[in-house]
């Protein structure tokens, strides 16, 4: 919230222009050296700015008078200095910051839908800054999340390489992705919408693990990821970043900001990614990495209003052409049965905004709309889909004594149409049109400095499923300034559209069987979180964040690959699905030159039906993530070593005769990066990804079943439609690319350049 106030102050300052006004300038530094992007303003005025990359700042057009100069940024104590300005006399004020004992005191909004200190939030929220993801540069948010503990990007398609995000072992369809708090990345966008968000415009990413349906409705069952974009004050004047890899991948990310008049400022960013190099290192005549041509443009408008009220409007356009398949595939084979290829054309645009109503009460109107068109073929199977999602929400924020109240109403409209059985009714096409009204309320009660309690509930009405009520509660006990315990419990729900979420339903030769009319999934979750902070001398800092979680699902919908190897059967589970485990993160900073982060998760995700308990497919039993950074100021060099480790997963084989492994081995991807920032405004980086050269074909005779016969022209079937063993098909297999659990890219080098101008 404080950054928004600074932003308004910065823009409004253009209206205070006088020939006799003065200038205040100087540098901002700490024991670590110069400090960039520190917010600086004069208390009680609308004059503010931010320090540049070298720690320098300037406050212009300051009238004569006595002021309190304030400097503030995350991780440092707030700086105050009283100064007197005489008419026409400039002043130089150098600011020296001290490390804060509340270094983790970021402002977060995702847990409670209102800005709150992370330490004071009753809901555990993990915060990740762009510097965290820069330790292992990637071309998309989807790939970048591989370094977050308990979060795993899952590749669902061995040929087209699309995927989703798993949180604590739960399928990607249980993860809701937000941009600036708006649920515009869902359905089809969950698969494609996480690519192309310009990294230069990301302020931070907030992750909540566990149900959040009380505030966000359907899909926020397993957790949510909120991508928060920068405001005009924190964004650089111009930013450009580009890197390429030895595989031939090229990524370009640019951003800028500018003013239109005195009351409007604009952020503009674009991302371009290109990969067109045919590589088949595993020798199956299929591309190891999908070829892609992608462009995304993002724009955010901020308007200055009276009384610092908020008005923002943002939009994004996304286009991608991707294909994977047999090495000899060309567009002329698209949709035919001569050469197999999966070709996907995606066009998507989004708009979102916030408008604070001009009334005394804190009323905020938020809205978003997206339109997603997809033209795909999987071999000779076309998939033509059109999805439109509209969302609007009105919230009321009020503090009365010890009660921090939030109430609101929301309306969600979903339109979905495709050429699959999902939108067929009596052999006639019938697009899915759903309108879901909702009301919600929560009360956070601050009993005292140590104890707070949050109670909330949400009511949704879906004419297909009736009334849906989702309550939740959260309790925070801060027994010392450095020790916090949080207990959260709540429910979640999800209304499912299968074909927007499961590519296996469209690829290969398996038939899709929907056993019955699917009921909405429901869940109950409890989470116990403990946060410990330890501060030492000489910049030493240690943080421990540990959680125990338990989720019980009812009516869970799981694709059944086992009953019939030629089918995928969708049905509500006649039983329960349980996800439970423990997760912990340790962050250590030593002497301001060595930082390392280690995270680990132990989990058990299982389904019990008719008394039979089975481990969930494509879910690891344990995982770990780490990051080690060492700064060498004398050389202007930083070394980052990052990696992850995943335990065995049960894999979707084609029956007992399938020679591929039923379980994956434990596997790890590790990376190293060297960054040099000795030149003003420039940063050079390079390194090696996948140091161990790991790929999933190790220990397997093949990854894609019947890659030599992708249209099953040489497969013999019996009267029941089951493949029969023959001399050229001794294992009775059919073409199947759904056996996938990790990327096919081996070791590769990368080299990049960043230019920042403030």
N, C-alpha and C positions, 0 to 999 in steps of 0.2 A: 504494500500500500504506500509506503514512504516514497518508493521510486516513482509512483504515479504523481504524488504531490510535487516531487522535484521536477518531473517532466512538465507539469502545468506551469510551475514557476519559471522554468527555462523559456518556454514559449511566450508567456505573457510579458517577459522582460523587454521584448522588442517594442512594447508600447510606451516605455519610459525613456524617452530620448530628450536630452537637453544638452545644449552646447557647453554648459558649465559642469556637467557631470564628470565623475572621475572613474578611474579603473583600478581594480584590485587584482593583482596577479601574483604568481609564485609557483612553488613546486610542492607536491605531496609525496612524503616518503615515510618509511618505517625502517626497522632494523634489517629488513630484507632488501632495501633499496627503494627505488621509485615505485609508486603505487598508481596504477592506471584505473580509470573509470570510477574514481571516488566521487560521490555526490557532494557538492559544495553549494551552500546557499546562505543568504542573509535572513536571519529569523525575523518574521513579521513583515517580510516583503515578498515580492514575486520575482526576485532576482536569484538565479541559480544556474549552475553548469556542472560539468563533469570533467575530471582530469583526463588528459590524453594518454597515449601509450607510454609517454616518457614521464608521466606524473605532473605535467605542467597544466595550469589552469588560468583562466582570465574571466573576471566578472566586469562587464562593461556597463557604462551609463549608470553609475552609482551616485545618487544625489548626496549632498552634504548631510551629515548627521552622525549619530552614534548607533552602532549596530553590534549584533552578536553574530559572528561568523561561525558556521557549523559545517563540519565535514563528517560524512558517514559512509561506511561501506561494510559489507559482511565480513566478519572475522576480526574486526577492530573496534576498540572503544570509540564512542562518538567524541569528536573533537569540538571544543568551544573556545572562542577567543573574542573578547570585546575590543572593537576598534572604533576610532573616530575619523571620519572623512571630512576634510575641509574642501571647499569649493575649488574645483579645477586641479586638485593635487592628487596624483596617483600614488598608490601604496603597494609595497611588495610584502606579502605575508607568506612565509614558508610554513607548511603544516607538517608536523611530525605525529604519526599515528602509533598507538600502542595496541598490541594484540589483545583481543577481548577474551574474557573468561567465558564468553558465550559464543564461541566460534561456530557452533552448530546452530545459531539462532537465526536461520533463514526464515523469511516469510513464506508461508505455504497457504494454498487456497483449496487444494483438492479434497482434503479430508472432511472439511466442514462447509464448503462453498462460501467461505468468507476468509479474508486475509487474517492470518494468525501466526504468531511465532511458532516455529517448528517444535520448540521445547514446551510450549504451553498447549499445543494441540492434543486433545484427548485421543485422537486417531493417529497411529503411527504413519508417517509419510516419509519416504526416502526421496532425497533431493540429489539430482545429478546435474552438474554444470557442464558447459561445453568443454572446459579444460579436461574433464574426466574422459570424454569421448575422443579428444585429440590424442590421447596416449596410443590409440590404435585407429587411425583415420579410416573411415569407411564411406561408401557412396550413398548410404541410406540409413535412416533411423533403425530400420529392421535389422541390419547387420550390427549396428553400434550397440544394440541392447544385449549382445552376447556377453558383454563384460559386467552385466548387472547380476548379482547373486540371486538365485531363485527365478530368474527370467531367462527363457531360452527361445531364440528364434528357431522354429521348426520348419524345415523344408518339406513340403507335402507332395511335391511333384518332381520326380527324377528327371523329367524331360524339360518342363517349362520353368522349374526352379522357383515357383511361387511358394509362399509359406505364411505362417501366422506366429503369434507370440504366445508361448506357454508361461504361466505364472504358477509356481509351486506345483508343477506336474499336470496342471489342468489344460485341456485343449484350448487352442487359440480363440475359439468361438465364445469362450467365457471371459475374454479380456476385452474391455471397452477402451478404445483409444480416443482421447479428446485433443482438440487444438484450442487453446485458450479457454478451456472449460466447456467447449461445445462438442457434442457427440456426433461429429460429422464423418469420422472414419469408422464405419461399421459396415456389416454386410459384405458386399463386394469390395468396399474400400479397405476392409481388414486385410485382404489379400494384396491389394495394389496401392492403397493409400499411404503406406508407410515409406514409400520411396518418393524422392523428389522434394522433400521439405528442406529448403535451404538452411544449412547448418549455421550460416552467418547470422541468421535472424532468430536463433533459439536462445532464450534467456536461461531456461532450465527445464528439466524434465522431472516431474513428480510421479512417484510410483506408490500406489496403495495396494497392498496384498490382502485379499479377502473381499467379501461381498460389499458393494457400495450401491445396491439397488435402491436403498432408501432415499438417496439423493439423485441418483442418475438413471434409475429405471432398469429396463431390460438390458441384458448383455453384461452388466457390471456384476457378474456372479463370482468369478474367480479373482478379479482385481481390475485395476484400471491404470492407464498411463496417460498423463496429461502433459502435452507438449506446449509450453508457454513461450510465446514469442516476445521479442524485445520491445521496449518502448523507444521513443525517439531520443531519450536522454542517454540510455545505456548502449544504444547501437553506434558503431563507428560511422564516421562520415563516408568512408568507402572501404570495402572489404573484397578481396579476391583470393580464392584458394583453388589450387589445381594440383592433382596428382595423377600419376599413371603407374601401371604395374607391368612387370615383365610378361604377363599374359596378354597385354594389349588393352587393358581397361583404361579409360580416360574419364576423369570426373572434374567438372568445373563448377565452382560455387562462387557467386558474386552477390554483393549487397551494397546498398547505399541509402542515404536519407536526404531529404530536401524539404524546404518550406514552400508553401503556396500561400502568399499573403502573411498576415500576422497571426492568424488563428488556426492554421492548418499545417500539419506536417505529415510527411509520407515516408514510409519505409518500403523499399523495393528490393526484392531478391529473386534470383533465378538459379536453377540448378540444371546442368546438362550432363548426361552420362551416355557414353558410347562404348560398346564392345562388339566387335564384328570379326573376331579371330576364331576360326574353327580349330578346336583342340579335342583330341580323343586319346587321352593317355591310357585309359583302361582297355582300349582295343575292342569295344563292342559296337563300333560304327555309329555310335550316338554321341552327340556333343556333350562334353563334360560340364560345360557352362553355357547357359542360355545366352544367345546373342540378343543384345538390347540396344535400343535407340530411344532415349527418354529425355523429355524436357518438362520443367515445372517452373512456373512463374508465380511469385507470391507478392501481394501488395497490402499494406496496412495503413489506413488513414486515421489520424488522431486529431480531434477538433477541440480547441480551447473554448470552454463555456464559463458562464458566470458561476461563482461559488465553487469552482474546481469540480464541477459535475463532469461525469465521464460520457464521452461519445466516441466510439471507435467503430470502424468498418474495415473488414479485411476480406480478401478474396484470393483464390488460388486456382490456376489452370494447370492441368496435368495431361500429358499425352505420352503414350509409350507404344512402341512396336517391338515385340519380343518373339523369338521363336527358338525352339530346340527340336532336335530330332536326328534322323539319319544324316550322315555327313554330306550326302549328295543332294539333300533337299534344297529346292529353290521355290520361290513363290508360285511358280506355275503348277507345282504339285499340291498347292493348298486345297484341302478338302477332298483330295482323291485317295485312291487305295493302291497307288504304285510305289510311292516313296513316303515313309511316315514322317510327319512333322506336326508339332504343336505350335500354332501361330496365333498370337493374341494381339489384337489392336484395342487399346484402351484410351478413352477420352473422358475426362472427368473435370468438373469445375465445382468450386465451393465458394460460399459467401457466409460470413458470420459477423456479428457485431454486438455491441452493448450500448444501451442508452439509459442513463440515469434520469428518471423523471424529475421535472422541475417543481418538486413539492418539498415540504419540510421533512417528511419522513424519508428514510433511505429505501427507495424503491428502484430496482434495477430490472430493466427489460433486456433479455438476451435472446438472440435468434440465430438460426443457421439454416442453410439449405444447400443440398448438393445434388448434382445430376451426374450419374455414372452410366456410360454406354460402353458395352463390350462386345466385340465381334471376334469370336475365337473358333478355331477348329482343333480338335484333338484326333489326329489321323483323318478319318473321314466322318467324324462326328462333329457337327456344328453346335456351337453354344452361343446364342445371341441373347443378350440380356440388357435390360434397361431398369435402373433403379433410381428413385428419387426419394430423398428423405428431407422433410421439413421439421424444424423443431423451434419452439418458442417457449420462453420461461420468464415468469415474473416473480421476483423474490423481494421480500420485505425483511430488513435487518434492523433489529432494535435491541438496545441494552437497557434493562430496567433493574437497577440494583445489582444483585448478584446473578441475574439471569441474562444470558446473551441469546436472544431469540432469533430464529430464522424460520420464515414460512413462505410458501410459494405455491404456484400452480404452473403446470407444464402441459403442452400439447404436442404430440408427436404424430406426424403423418408419414406413412411408408407406402410407396408404390413400387411394386416389383413385377416384372414380366420377363419371361424367357421362353425358349422353345422346348423346354423339357417337361416331364410329367408334373413338375411342381406347380405349374399354372394351367393345367388341363382340368376341365370339369365336363364329364360326359363327352369326351373327345372334342370339346370346343375350348379355345383359348380363353382363359379368364384371369386377367392380371390380379395380383394380390394387392388389395387396397385396405390399409389398416389405419384407423384413427384412434389414438390412445390418449385420453385426457387423464391428468394426474393432479393430486394435491399432496403436499408434504409439509411437515413441520418438525422443528427440533429446538430443544432448549438445553443450552450448556450452562450448568449451575456451578459457579465458583464459590464453594463453601468457604475456602480460605486460600492462602498461598500454596498449600500442599495438596489440597483435595479439590477435584472437580468432577462433575458427572454430566454426561451428555445423553439425552433421551430423544429419540426421533421415530417417526413413522411416515409411511407413504402409502397412498391409496391410488391404484390404477384400475381403469376399467377397459377391458378388451372384449368386444362383442362376441369374439370367438370362444373366449375362455371365462368371461364373467369378471367378478371382482377379484382383485389381487391386492393383498395387504402385506407390506414388508416393514416390520419394526427393526430397530437396532438400539443398542446402548453402548456407552463407552465410559470407562472410569480411569482417571489419571491420579496417581499418587506420587508426588514429588517429595520424597522423604529427605533429600538434601538437594542443594543446587546442582549437584553432579550425578544424582541417581534418580531415575524416573521409572515407574512401572505403569504400564497401560494394559487394561483388560477390555477387549472389544468383543461384542457378540451381535449377530445380526442375521438377517435372512436375505436371500436373493432370488430372482426369477429370471427366466429367459424364454422368449417365444422364438421358435427356430424356423429358419428357412434353409433347408439343407444345401441346396445347390449353390448358394452364395458362399458356402464355407468349406466344402469338401470336394477338392479336385479329383479325388479318387473315384467319385461318382461319374466322372465324365471321361476318364482316361482308361486305356486298356480294354479288355474284353469282358469285364465283369458286368453282369446285369444288376440294375438297381431295383431293389425290392423294398417298398414301404409297407410294413406289415399291418399297420392300422392307422387311424387318425391320431396324430401325435399330440400329446398333452404338453403344456408348458412345464419346463423343468423348474424345480424349487430346490433351495439349498438352505442349510443352517450352518453358520460358521462361528467359531470362537477362537480368539487369538490373544495370547499373553505375550507382551513385549517388555523387555528390560533394556534401558539405555544407561550406560556408565561412561563418564568422562573423567579423564585424569590429566591434569596440567602440571608440567614440570618446568624447570628452569631452561634457559637457552633455547626457547622455542619448541620444547618437547611437548607433544600432545598425543594422547591415546583415547580412542573412542571404541566402546564395545556396544553393539546393538544386536540383541538376540531375541528370537521369537519362537514360541511353540504354537502350532496351528492345527485345527481340526475342522473339516468340512464334511457334512453329510448331505448327499444329493438324493432327491426323490424324482421319479419320472425321468431319470437321466436318459438321454438319447445317445447311443453308442453304435457306430458302424460295426456290424458283425462280419468279419472276414473269414471266420473259422467254420461256420456251419456248412457252407457250400463254397468251395474255392472259386466258383464261377459267378458268385453273387456278392453284393454288398447289401446286407439286410439292415434296414433302419427300423428301430422299434423302441418304445419306452421300456426301460429295464424293469422287469418284474422283481424288484428287490431294491437294494441300496448300493450307492457308490460312495466310498469313503476316501478322503484325502487327508492325510495326517503327517506331521513331521516336525522337524526343528530346523531353524535357520539362524545363522549368526554372521555378523560382519565385524571385523577388527580393522580400524584405521589408525595408523601410527605416523607421526611426523617427528623426525629427529633433527634438531639443530637447523631447521629450515632448509636442509639440503637433501635429506633422504626421507621419502615418504613411501609407505607401502600399505596396501589394502589386501586383506584376505577374507574371502567369504565362502561359506559352505552351507549346503542344505542336505539333510537326510530326510527322505520322504517315502511314504508307502501309499500308493494310489491303487485301489482295488475295486472290483465290482462283484457283488454277490447276487446271484439269481438262482431261485429254486434250491437254495442251500449250497450252491457251488460258488466258491470264491476264486476269482481269477485276477491276476495282475493286469492293469490297464495297458493297452498296446501303446508303443512309442512313448513310454514314460520312464525316465531314469530313476534309479533308486537313490542315487546320490550325485551331487555335483559340487564343483568348487570353481571359484574365480579368484584371480589375483592380479595385482598391479604393483610394480616396484619402479619408483622414479628416483633418479639421482641427478642433482643439479651440480654443475661445475662452473660457478660464476666466472672464474678466471679465464675460462675458455669459451664462455657464452654457450655452453653445451648442456643439454639434458638428455639422459638416457632413460627410456621407458621399456620395461619388460612386462608384457601382459600375457595372460593365458587363461584357459578354462579346462576343466576335466569333467567328463560325464560318465556315469556308471552304465552298466548294461541295460538295454531296453528290449522288451518283447517286440518282435517284428512281424509284419503281415506276410507270412509265407503262403504258398499255394497248396498246403497239405503235407502229409508225411513223406511223400516222394520228392518234395522240393529239396534239392541239395544245399540250398542257401541256409545260413545260420538262423535258428529260431530266435536267438538273442544276439544283440550286438556286443562286441567287446567293450571294455572301458577305453575311452578315446580322449585325446587332448589336442587342442590347437593352441600354439604358442607363437608369440610375435615379439620382435624387438624393433625399436625405433630410436633414431638419433636426431635431435633437433638443435639447430644453430640459429641464434637470434642476435648475432653481433652487429648486424647492420640495421640502421634506423628504418623502421616501418616494414622490414622484411624478416621472414622466418623461413629457413630451409629445413626440410626434414626428409628422411629416407630410412629404409630398413628392410626387414624380411618378415613376411607373413607365413604362418604354418611352418615353423622351423623344423618340425619333425617329419614334414612331408606326409602327413597322415591323410588317407582317403578311405572311404568305406568299403572299397573292393578288396582290402587286405583280408585274407583268410576266407574269401568267398570265391566260388568258381565263376560267378557273374553277379551283377547287380540287377540288371533288367532281364526278366525271364523272356525267353524266345525273342531276343533282340534281332535275330536273323529272320524272323517271320512275324513282323508286327501286326499284320492283318489276319493272322491265324489261317492263312490259306492252305498250309500243309498240316494242320491239326485235324485229327480224326475225333469225332464226338460220338458218344453212344446215344441211345434214344432218349436218355434223360438230360442230354446236353452236357455231360461230363467228358472231359478230354480222355482219350484212350492212349495207352502206351504203344508206340510204334518204333521201328528202327531209327527213324530220324527225330523221334521225340520220346526217348526211353523213360523220361520222368513224368510223362503225361501232363505237360505244362501248357499254359496259354500265355500270350503276351501280357506282361504285367510290369508297369513301371512304378507301382505304388510302394515297392520295397526301398525305402529311403529314410535315413535318419541323420545324415550329415552331408556337408558339401563335398563335391567331387574335386574341388580345386586343391592341388598340391602346393608345394613350396613355391614362393614367388617373391620377387623384390619389388619395392615401390620407391618412388621419388616424388617429392612435392614442394610447392612454394606457396607461401602466404604473404599477401601484401595488405597492410592496414593503414589507413589514413584517417586521422581525426581532425 
